[in-house]
C-alpha cells in the first residue's frame, strides 16, 4: 500500500545512505535513509533532556548517529563511505545558511550553531532545516504525498505546525516562516491563544486545546465515557483520551471531534484557497481519531474552499508517522547534493573534524 | 519615485510592444506596454456591456487593440511588426492551457474560448490569465513590488481578490486558484458572506461591506458627516464615501476604517504566515483612504503575524492603479516568450487568422 520498500538488508556495496536527525523538545529520533529513497532504517529514539544543555544534546545525537551507522553498515555490508551526510531537523526559527538555531523556547537555545557542532562531532557534512518543514518534506518524498508537485503539511500536536512543498522543494518564503498555519486567525473575536492573540487555529485544535474543549462541556454530557477513561480525574483527559472515546462510540467525544473538524476545516480551506495544493497531509496524534476526524474534516473543507481547488486536493493522514522528520531531514540533505556542495557544510575540509 | 519611464515617444524602430487587455465586469482597459517594461501607453477604457454577449465584447476589445496599435505606431514610428502579441486578463475560473473562460458570473460566459477568438480577430498570438493574477503580476513587474522574489497582492473592490508571485512568476497552484484571499475564513462564527459561508474576509472588508458596516452604526454616531455627504440618503453611502469622510477628519468614519484595518490585518497576517512574502500590495478603492487605513493595518498585521515574517515584509499601496491589470497581462505574455512558443497561441499559423 505505502510503496515504501521495507529495510531488507542487501549486500550491495553501491548502496548509499543519509542519516536523518529529528530534534524535538521531548525526543531525539535518528535513522538512516537510502539516498534513493525508502523507509528509515535502524531508527533510534532517546529523550532530549534539553535542560542538560545544547552541547549535551549534540553529544547524545552524535552517539546515536554512530550507532545507526554501525547497525546499517553491518546489515548492508557497507563501510563508512556509504554514509553521505546528515540531515538535521530542529525547531526554529533558524538560519539555514549558517546552520544556526536562532531561538527555540522548548530547548532553551539561542544562536546555537547546531549544524556545524554536529557535523564536526560526527565528521560528516550536514544540512539544517525546520522540523515542521522536514516532516512535510518526508511525507512528500516517501509518504502520503509522493509524486505530487505541491503539498501542504499540517501537524497537530502540542502546537499546530505546518510546511509547504512547491514544485518538489520546501518553500521557505522570505524568512523561513512560510507554511505557519498554527497561528492563522480563524476567529478574530475568538478563544485566547498562548501566543497572546485571539482565535488562532491552534487555540482550538492543538492536542491540549482539544482536551480542554472536551473538559469544558463534560458536565452537560453525563453519558460520556470520558471520565471513566481517566478514573474520574478530568485533568488527565488528553486529546488521545478523546480520540479513544470517539473510536469506542462515545457520542460526546465524537461531537468534540466534529467541532474540531469544522474549525480545522476552516483553517485547511484557507490554506487550500491560498496555496491550492494537490495534497494536504494531516499528521500528529490527531490521526489516531481516523475517520472520526477525517470524514467531517473533508466535509468542512468542501463547504468552505473553492470547489475547483477542493476537487484537485486530497486530504490524507500522514504515512510515515514518527519517522517523517527523519526521512524529510535526510531528503533535505539529499536535495543539497543536487544543488551542489555550497548548501551543506563539509567538515572534512575542517582541521577540527573528527572523521 | 516610481522608476517607470514615462511614455515619451522615441523613433527607434527596435522598440517592441505587447498589448495588455484587462477585461472587467464593468470596464475594458487596453494599452501597450514596452516589452522591456514601462508604463502602459495609449490606454483606452470602454464599458464592457456584458449583456451584449461574448462575441460583442471580443469585437469591441479587438477594435480597442487596433486603436492602441495605431496610436503607438504613430507616436513611436514603428510598424505592426513591433507588436509581439496580446496578454489578456479575465475574471475566471479559466483554463489557461486552452485559453478558455470556464465560468464567470459577472460576464455570463461559460466555456468561452476568449483567447483564441481575440487572437484570431486581431491576428496576434495571445495569452490568458486570471485578472487578479495579472494585477498582482503588474505590480511585481512595474509597480510597488519591483525587484522582489515573493509578493502577494490583495485587491479590495466589489469583492476581495488576490494573487501570488513566487520566484518572479505567478504562482497558480494545482488548479489556478492560488492566492484567493477573499473567502478566507477569519471568523468561523461571523458575518454572512454572499458566497453562502460565514466570516469570510470579503464579508467585512469588500467595498460594499465597508459601506454596510458604516451604515449599521450610523444612528449611534450623530456627529458623523457621512449622512451629509450623501444628502441624507444613507443607501447612497459607499466605501468611497467612508474614505472621503475619514480624510476630512470624521471620527466615526475613521473608526470604521480602523475596524476594517484590524480585520483586513488578520487576513493579511494569515497570508504572511503562510506565504512569507517580501511585499504585500494592497490595491483597489481602499487605497484612497491612504494612511487612515494603512497605519492601523500595519499595526494589526504586526500584532498577529510572526515577527520574523513581518520584519521582512513591506505592506504597500498599489502604484499602477487602473493599469495594473493591463501591465500584468502584458507581462504574462512576455514571460510566455521566455518559456517558448508553446505557452501562447499563435494565430499566424492558423488559416482563419486575420493578420
Interface residues (C-beta under 8 A of the other chain):
Chain A: X93 X149 X150 X164 X166 X171 X172 X173 X174 X175 X176 X177 X178 X179 X180 X181 X183 X184 X185 X186 X187 X188 X189 X190 X197 X199 X262 X263 X266 X267 X269 X270 X271 X272 X273 X274 X275 X276 X277 X278 X303 X304 X306 X308 X309 X311 X312 X313
Chain B: X93 X149 X150 X164 X166 X171 X172 X173 X174 X175 X176 X177 X178 X179 X180 X181 X183 X184 X185 X186 X187 X188 X189 X190 X197 X199 X262 X263 X266 X267 X269 X270 X271 X272 X273 X274 X275 X276 X277 X278 X303 X304 X306 X308 X309 X311 X312 X313
